[in-house]
């Protein structure tokens, strides 16, 4: 599980100088192509690069003086050379994959650097889980930098996690070799109100000279927003409108525009550049959450760059937003993000700057993918048994556990509903009049029941509410142990018997996602590691995930990537209404609210 370390620029500078001067031969030379220089935003026909020690030694019009008998020469006629793509903010666990398998999935798409926040596993396994993710990340043939999770729980007092993260954990992690900063500071009310814990975490990160990630999901751009920025977060990916992007960069933040499996936030914000003319160097592309099906069938950061271009962005600017802008933000512009001397030799060969087909991927001077095929080895961490036994929900569940009792004597109630919004993370707080049968409130029409099943401490607790927008029909239920951010178990269904079957199935297999209809399991994605990830190959997981999507559609759900919406129904830091192990959460007030509306 060891690999040769990449030498620092300082340690290999004598060799780089010798190669650039022609006194020593390069390991690899790429010639015949057209260089995309993201430093100057130029396209330079005929420029060549020479690579040694996994870094660029020479970048210029003619590298023939760098070629020796043992030098590998790559002919790039008809191709552009662009830097390897960087994902500025993402969660590996959202791909349902371990770091090794996630890397294996995205390398053929040209991703050579990721800045990842493993706060999903932090909620389940604490600091130890973060360390395991960090250690597997460092084994990979590409650059995976870890942001230490900041908020477990994401909203203290409104959810219960398997483990909690505090300032001492953050200070310890800042000493680890692969930690690049603090993960998204989701507890923005805590920062705004001067929470000692949140401010201590930020301070520990700043004192280590590292970057504080942001997450401000409120539409309020008044005093609260200014207070949050003053706390230290330096970027934000939660924008959904042009004004969101503009407001952030005006305050000195980097605006991260995301295209995930279900988050389509680039088109609505890219106009800050294309129409308003803001400086594009303060904008970064990211994915945030991409599931395995998207990675295998559609792509990763190459998909985000193509989408930005399709939305009217100049191709060179879009490439900057996925390379040098990201590197600069994290203080790594002298290390990666461009094709320039001394930087890590991460480069993509493509024949079209708009369609962006990824024809060859070179990382640290080694070809790691060619023609869409992975050619590198992505080593696995030896995950311990207790990381594979995290679903503890107590006794087996029955249909009665999912019943919602009506107020005594009621024949109809006005209930609060979580309203799903397609392709966006926020939900809507809705209400509906629902019938009561035998003392139990019944879902009807587009409305389904939702339940959060506690699964960290085997308390046996089940919290129930209603959700609309999925369009489910018939007797069905879908359950998942991926339930951002506390990652209990979320069950959504139209039939309580099916809800019990689905929940019990996940306890049996150790976590994942399952869908049941009329007593039969239609789809299952096993996620045995922390109930979040699989260490199976990405294509196998993607095939099962695709079967899940098909089963959801068979049950009436036509939303784009509806599973991502399902997995966020407990995310109590994004408005408006969510469910947690504390009950129904009004995220506009950060308070528990009643399921039934009292109209008295």
C-alpha positions in Angstrom: 0.0 0.0 0.0 3.0 2.3 -0.4 4.1 4.3 -3.4 7.0 6.4 -4.4 6.5 9.9 -3.0 6.3 12.9 -5.3 9.4 15.0 -4.7 8.8 18.7 -3.8 9.8 21.3 -6.3 12.6 22.3 -4.0 14.0 18.8 -3.8 13.9 18.1 -7.6 14.8 21.6 -8.8 18.4 20.6 -9.8 17.0 17.9 -12.1 14.3 20.3 -13.5 16.9 22.9 -14.2 19.2 20.4 -15.9 16.3 19.1 -18.1 15.2 22.6 -19.1 18.7 23.6 -19.9 19.3 20.5 -22.0 21.9 18.9 -19.8 19.7 16.0 -18.8 17.0 14.1 -20.5 13.3 14.4 -19.6 11.2 11.4 -18.5 8.4 12.5 -20.9 8.0 15.0 -23.7 4.7 16.0 -25.3 5.0 17.6 -28.7 2.9 18.5 -31.7 -0.1 19.8 -29.7 -1.6 23.2 -28.8 -1.0 24.4 -25.2 -3.8 26.1 -23.2 -2.0 28.5 -20.9 -4.4 29.2 -18.0 -2.0 31.7 -16.5 -2.3 34.1 -19.4 -5.5 32.7 -20.9 -3.8 32.0 -24.2 -3.8 29.2 -26.7 -0.3 28.5 -27.9 0.0 26.3 -31.0 3.1 24.1 -31.2 4.2 24.6 -27.6 5.8 21.5 -26.0 6.3 20.3 -22.5 9.1 18.2 -20.9 8.4 16.4 -17.7 10.8 15.0 -15.0 10.3 13.7 -11.5 6.5 14.0 -12.0 6.8 17.8 -12.6 6.9 20.1 -15.6 10.6 21.0 -16.3 10.2 22.9 -19.6 7.2 24.6 -21.2 7.9 26.3 -24.5 8.0 26.2 -28.3 10.6 23.4 -28.7 11.5 20.7 -26.2 13.7 18.7 -28.5 16.8 19.6 -26.4 15.1 17.7 -23.5 14.8 14.4 -25.3 17.2 11.6 -24.6 17.4 7.9 -25.5 15.1 6.9 -22.6 12.6 9.8 -23.0 9.0 8.8 -23.7 7.7 11.0 -26.5 3.9 11.6 -26.8 2.8 12.9 -30.2 -0.2 15.3 -29.6 -0.9 16.5 -33.1 -4.5 17.8 -33.4 -4.8 17.9 -29.6 -4.9 20.6 -26.9 -3.0 20.3 -23.7 -4.9 21.5 -20.7 -4.1 21.2 -17.0 -5.7 18.3 -15.1 -9.1 19.3 -13.8 -9.6 20.2 -10.1 -12.9 19.8 -8.1 -12.9 22.6 -5.6 -15.6 21.1 -3.3 -17.0 17.6 -3.1 -17.9 14.7 -0.9 -16.5 11.3 -2.0 -19.1 9.5 0.0 -21.8 10.9 -2.2 -20.5 8.7 -5.0 -21.3 5.7 -2.9 -17.6 4.8 -3.4 -14.4 4.7 -1.3 -11.6 7.2 -2.3 -9.9 4.5 -4.3 -12.9 3.6 -6.4 -14.0 7.2 -6.7 -10.5 8.1 -8.1 -10.7 5.1 -10.4 -14.0 6.4 -11.7 -13.0 10.0 -12.3 -9.4 9.7 -13.6 -10.6 8.7 -17.1 -12.7 11.9 -17.1 -9.6 14.1 -16.5 -9.9 14.8 -12.8 -6.5 14.9 -11.3 -7.1 16.9 -8.1 -10.0 16.9 -5.6 -10.6 18.9 -2.5 -12.9 16.7 -0.5 -14.8 17.1 2.7 -15.5 13.7 4.3 -18.1 15.0 6.8 -20.4 12.2 5.9 -18.2 9.6 7.5 -17.3 12.0 10.3 -21.0 11.8 11.4 -20.8 8.0 11.5 -17.3 7.2 12.7 -15.9 10.5 13.9 -12.3 11.6 13.6 -11.2 8.0 13.1 -13.4 7.7 10.0 -11.9 11.0 8.6 -8.4 9.6 9.1 -9.3 6.4 7.2 -10.6 8.5 4.3 -7.5 10.7 4.5 -5.1 7.8 4.5 -6.8 6.1 1.5 -6.8 9.4 -0.4 -3.0 9.7 0.0 -2.5 6.3 -1.6 -4.0 7.4 -4.9 -2.1 8.3 -8.1 -3.8 11.7 -8.3 -4.1 14.6 -5.8 -6.8 14.2 -3.1 -6.6 16.9 -0.5 -8.8 16.5 2.6 -10.7 19.2 4.3 -11.3 18.5 8.0 -15.0 18.3 8.6 -16.2 21.2 10.7 -19.8 20.4 11.7 -20.7 17.1 13.2 -23.5 17.6 14.0 -24.2 20.3 11.4 -26.7 22.0 13.6 -26.1 21.2 17.3 -29.3 20.6 19.2 -31.3 19.8 16.0 -29.8 16.3 15.3 -27.8 13.6 16.9 -24.8 12.1 15.1 -22.8 8.9 15.7 -19.8 11.0 16.7 -19.2 14.7 17.2 -16.3 16.9 15.9 -14.8 19.6 18.1 -12.0 22.2 18.1 -9.5 19.7 19.5 -10.2 17.3 16.6 -9.8 20.1 14.1 -6.5 21.2 15.7 -5.2 17.6 15.6 -6.2 17.1 11.9 -4.4 20.3 10.9 -1.1 18.4 11.5 -1.9 15.6 9.1 -0.1 15.6 5.8 -3.1 15.6 3.5 -5.3 18.2 5.3 -5.8 21.3 3.2 -8.2 23.2 5.4 -11.6 23.2 7.2 -14.6 21.7 5.5 -17.7 23.7 4.8 -18.8 25.6 7.8 -22.5 24.6 7.7 -23.4 25.9 11.1 -23.7 29.5 9.9 -26.1 30.5 12.7 -23.3 29.4 15.1 -20.7 31.6 13.5 -23.1 34.5 13.2 -24.1 34.2 16.9 -20.5 33.9 18.1 -20.4 30.1 18.9 -17.2 29.5 20.8 -16.8 26.0 19.3 -17.3 27.1 15.7 -15.0 30.1 16.0 -12.3 28.0 17.7 -12.4 25.5 14.8 -12.0 28.4 12.4 -9.2 29.9 14.4 -7.3 26.5 14.6 -7.5 26.4 10.8 -6.4 29.9 10.2 -3.5 29.6 12.6 -2.4 26.5 10.6 -2.4 28.8 7.5 -5.2 26.8 5.8 -8.4 27.6 4.1 -11.9 27.7 5.8 -14.7 26.4 3.6 -18.0 28.1 3.6 -21.7 27.1 3.5 -24.2 29.9 3.8 -27.5 28.6 2.7 -29.7 31.4 3.8 -31.2 33.9 1.3 -30.6 36.7 3.9 -27.8 39.1 2.6 -28.1 41.5 5.4 -26.2 41.8 8.6 -26.2 38.0 9.2 -24.4 37.4 5.9 -21.8 40.0 6.7 -21.2 38.6 10.1 -20.7 35.1 8.6 -18.1 36.3 6.2 -16.3 38.2 9.0 -15.9 34.9 10.7 -13.5 33.6 8.1 -15.2 31.3 5.5 -13.5 32.0 2.2 -15.7 30.3 -0.3 -19.3 29.2 -0.8 -21.0 26.7 -3.0 -24.6 27.2 -1.9 -25.6 29.9 -4.4 -28.4 29.3 -6.7 -28.9 32.8 -8.2 -26.8 35.3 -10.1 -27.0 37.6 -7.1 -25.7 34.9 -4.8 -22.5 34.7 -6.8 -22.1 38.4 -7.0 -22.7 39.0 -3.3 -20.1 36.5 -2.4 -17.3 37.7 -4.6 -17.9 41.3 -3.5 -17.1 40.2 0.0 -13.8 38.6 -1.0 -15.1 35.0 -1.1 -14.7 32.6 -4.0 -18.0 31.7 -5.5 -18.2 28.0 -6.2 -20.6 27.1 -8.9 -21.7 23.5 -8.7 -23.0 20.9 -11.1 -23.6 17.7 -9.2 -25.9 14.8 -10.0 -28.9 16.8 -8.8 -27.6 20.4 -8.3 -27.7 22.5 -11.4 -26.5 25.8 -10.1 -24.0 26.9 -12.8 -26.5 28.2 -15.4 -28.3 30.5 -13.0 -25.0 32.0 -11.7 -22.6 32.0 -14.7 -24.2 35.2 -16.0 -22.3 37.1 -13.2 -19.4 36.5 -15.6 -21.0 36.3 -19.0 -23.4 39.2 -18.7 -22.3 41.3 -15.6 -18.6 41.0 -16.5 -17.3 40.1 -13.0 -13.7 39.0 -12.8 -13.8 35.2 -13.5 -10.7 34.5 -11.4 -12.9 34.6 -8.3 -15.2 31.8 -9.6 -14.6 28.1 -9.2 -16.4 25.1 -10.6 -17.2 22.1 -8.3 -19.5 19.1 -8.2 -20.4 18.9 -4.4 -22.3 15.6 -4.8 -22.1 13.2 -7.7 -23.4 9.6 -7.4 -21.7 6.7 -9.2 -24.1 6.6 -12.1 -23.2 10.2 -13.0 -19.5 9.5 -12.8 -19.6 6.4 -14.9 -22.1 7.5 -17.6 -21.7 11.3 -17.8 -18.4 12.4 -16.3 -17.1 14.5 -13.5 -15.4 17.9 -13.7 -15.2 17.6 -17.5 -19.0 17.5 -17.3 -19.1 20.7 -15.3 -16.7 22.5 -17.7 -18.7 21.4 -20.7 -21.9 22.6 -19.0 -20.4 26.0 -18.2 -19.4 26.4 -21.8 -22.8 25.4 -23.0 -24.2 28.1 -20.7 -22.2 30.7 -22.6 -18.9 30.8 -20.8 -15.7 31.2 -22.8 -14.0 27.8 -22.9 -10.7 29.2 -21.6 -12.5 30.9 -18.7 -14.4 27.7 -17.9 -11.1 25.7 -17.9 -9.5 28.3 -15.6 -12.5 27.9 -13.2 -11.6 24.2 -13.0 -7.8 24.5 -12.7 -5.8 27.5 -11.8 -8.6 29.3 -10.0 -9.1 26.4 -7.7 -5.4 25.9 -7.1 -4.9 29.6 -6.3 -7.8 29.5 -3.8 -6.2 26.8 -1.8 -2.7 28.4 -2.0 -1.4 25.8 -4.4 -0.9 27.8 -7.6 2.8 27.1 -7.4 2.0 23.4 -7.1 -0.7 22.5 -9.5 -3.5 23.9 -11.7 -1.4 25.0 -14.7 1.1 23.7 -17.2 4.1 25.6 -16.0 7.6 24.8 -14.8 7.8 23.2 -11.4 4.1 22.3 -11.1 2.9 18.8 -10.8 2.7 17.3 -14.3 -1.1 16.8 -14.5 -2.3 17.3 -18.0 -5.2 16.3 -20.3 -5.0 15.8 -24.0 -8.2 16.6 -25.8 -9.2 17.3 -29.4 -11.9 19.8 -28.7 -12.0 22.6 -26.1 -15.9 22.8 -26.2 -16.9 19.1 -26.3 -13.8 18.3 -24.1 -13.3 14.6 -25.0 -10.7 13.3 -22.6 -8.3 11.3 -24.8 -5.3 10.9 -22.4 -4.8 11.8 -18.8 -1.3 12.3 -17.3 -0.9 12.7 -13.5 2.4 13.4 -11.9 4.1 12.7 -15.3 2.5 9.2 -15.7 -0.3 8.3 -18.1 -3.2 7.2 -15.8 -5.9 6.9 -18.4 -6.2 6.7 -22.2 -9.2 6.6 -24.4 -11.5 6.5 -21.4 -9.7 3.5 -19.9 -8.0 3.6 -16.5 -4.3 2.5 -16.8 -3.3 3.2 -13.2 -3.7 1.3 -10.0 -5.8 2.9 -7.2 -4.8 1.2 -4.0 -7.4 0.4 -1.3 -7.3 1.0 2.4 -7.9 -2.0 4.7 -11.2 -0.9 6.2 -11.7 -2.6 9.6 -14.7 -4.7 10.5 -16.3 -2.1 12.8 -16.4 0.3 9.9 -18.6 -2.2 8.2 -21.1 -2.7 11.1 -22.7 0.7 11.6 -26.4 0.1 11.2 -27.8 -0.3 14.7 -31.5 0.4 14.7 -32.5 -1.8 17.6 -35.3 -4.3 17.1 -36.8 -5.1 13.7 -39.4 -2.6 12.7 -43.1 -3.2 12.0 -45.7 -1.2 10.1 -47.0 0.2 13.4 -43.6 1.9 13.9 -44.4 4.1 10.9 -48.0 5.0 11.9 -48.7 8.7 12.5 -51.3 9.2 15.2 -53.8 12.0 14.8 -54.8 14.3 17.6 -57.6 12.7 19.7 -61.0 13.0 18.0 -59.7 14.5 14.7 -61.2 13.3 11.4 -58.9 15.6 9.4 -55.7 17.4 10.1 -53.6 20.2 8.5 -50.1 18.8 8.3 -46.8 20.3 7.4 -45.1 18.7 4.4 -41.5 18.7 3.2 -41.8 19.8 -0.5 -39.0 18.5 -2.8 -37.6 20.9 -5.4 -36.2 19.2 -8.5 -32.5 19.9 -9.1 -32.0 22.0 -6.0 -30.9 21.3 -2.5 -33.5 23.6 -0.7 -37.0 22.2 0.1 -40.3 24.0 0.5 -42.4 24.1 3.7 -45.9 23.2 2.6 -49.2 22.2 4.3 -52.0 20.0 3.3 -55.3 18.7 4.7 -55.1 15.0 5.3 -57.7 12.4 6.3 -57.7 10.4 9.5 -58.6 6.7 9.5 -58.8 4.7 12.8 -56.9 7.4 14.5 -54.0 7.5 12.0 -53.2 10.2 9.5 -53.1 8.9 6.0 -51.0 10.2 3.1 -52.8 10.8 -0.2 -52.1 11.7 -3.8 -48.6 12.9 -4.3 -48.0 13.0 -0.5 -45.9 10.1 1.0 -44.9 9.3 4.5 -41.3 10.0 5.6 -39.6 8.4 8.6 -36.2 8.9 10.2 -35.0 5.7 11.9 -32.2 6.2 14.4 -29.3 3.9 13.5 -26.2 4.9 15.5 -27.1 3.9 19.1 -29.9 1.4 18.6 -32.4 3.5 20.5 -35.2 2.1 18.4 -36.6 5.6 17.8 -38.6 6.4 14.6 -39.7 9.9 13.8 -42.4 10.4 11.2 -43.7 13.2 8.9 -44.9 13.8 5.3 -43.2 14.7 2.1 -44.4 15.6 -1.4 -43.0 15.9 -4.8 -41.7 12.4 -5.5 -44.9 11.3 -7.3 -44.8 7.7 -5.9 -47.8 5.4 -6.7 -48.9 2.0 -5.4 -47.7 0.2 -2.3 -44.0 1.0 -2.1 -41.1 2.3 0.1 -37.5 3.4 -0.3 -35.0 3.4 2.5 -31.4 4.7 2.7 -28.7 4.9 5.3 -27.2 7.8 3.3 -29.1 10.7 5.0 -27.1 13.9 5.1 -25.7 14.9 7.4 -26.3 12.8 10.5 -26.8 9.7 8.4 -29.5 7.9 10.3 -31.9 6.0 8.0 -34.5 7.8 5.9 -37.6 5.8 4.7 -40.1 7.3 2.3 -43.2 5.3 1.4 -46.8 5.1 0.5 -47.4 1.9 2.6 -46.2 1.3 6.1 -45.7 -2.5 5.6 -43.3 -1.7 2.8 -41.5 0.9 4.9 -40.9 -1.7 7.6 -39.6 -4.2 5.0 -37.2 -1.7 3.6 -35.8 -0.6 6.9 -35.2 -4.2 8.1 -33.5 -5.0 4.9 -30.9 -2.3 5.4 -30.2 -3.5 8.9 -29.7 -7.0 7.4 -27.1 -5.9 4.8 -25.3 -3.3 6.8 -26.5 -0.2 5.0 -27.3 1.1 1.6 -30.4 1.8 -0.4 -33.3 -0.5 -1.0 -36.7 -0.1 -2.8 -39.7 -2.3 -2.1 -43.1 -2.7 -3.8 -45.9 -5.1 -2.9 -43.6 -7.1 -0.7 -40.8 -7.5 -3.2 -37.4 -5.9 -3.3 -37.0 -4.1 -6.7 -33.5 -2.7 -6.1 -30.7 -2.8 -3.6 -27.4 -0.9 -3.5 -25.2 -2.3 -0.7 -23.1 0.3 1.0 -21.4 -1.7 3.8 -18.7 0.9 4.8 -20.2 3.2 7.4 -23.6 2.6 5.6 -22.3 5.2 3.0 -19.8 3.6 0.6 -18.9 0.5 -1.3 -15.4 -0.7 -2.2 -16.7 -2.5 -5.2 -15.8 -1.1 -8.7 -17.6 2.1 -9.6 -19.3 0.5 -12.6 -20.8 -2.3 -10.5 -22.2 0.3 -8.0 -23.4 2.4 -10.9 -25.3 -0.5 -12.4 -27.1 -1.1 -9.1 -27.7 2.6 -8.7 -29.2 2.7 -12.2 -31.5 -0.2 -11.3 -32.6 1.9 -8.3 -33.4 4.9 -10.4 -35.3 2.7 -12.8 -37.2 1.2 -9.9 -38.1 4.7 -8.5 -39.4 5.6 -12.0 -41.4 2.3 -12.1 -43.0 3.5 -8.8 -44.0 6.8 -10.4 -41.0 9.1 -9.6 -39.8 11.1 -12.6 -37.6 13.7 -10.9 -34.1 14.0 -12.1 -31.7 12.1 -9.8 -34.5 11.8 -7.2 -32.3 9.7 -5.0 -30.1 12.7 -4.2 -33.2 14.6 -3.1 -34.1 11.6 -0.9 -30.7 11.6 0.7 -30.9 15.3 1.7 -34.3 15.2 3.4 -32.6 15.3 6.8 -30.1 18.1 6.0 -31.1 20.5 8.7 -28.8 23.3 7.5 -30.6 24.0 4.2 -34.1 25.6 4.2 -36.9 25.2 4.5 -38.2 22.1 6.2 -36.4 18.8 7.1 -36.7 15.8 9.4 -34.2 14.7 12.1 -34.1 12.5 15.1 -35.4 15.5 17.0 -38.5 15.7 14.9 -39.6 18.1 12.1 -37.1 21.0 11.7 -38.0 24.5 10.5 -34.6 25.5 9.0 -35.7 29.1 8.5 -35.9 29.4 12.3 -33.5 26.6 13.2 -36.1 25.1 15.5 -38.3 22.0 16.0 -41.8 22.6 14.7 -45.0 20.7 15.1 -46.2 18.2 12.4 -49.7 19.5 12.6 -50.7 23.1 12.2 -52.8 24.5 15.0 -55.4 26.7 13.4 -57.1 27.7 16.7 
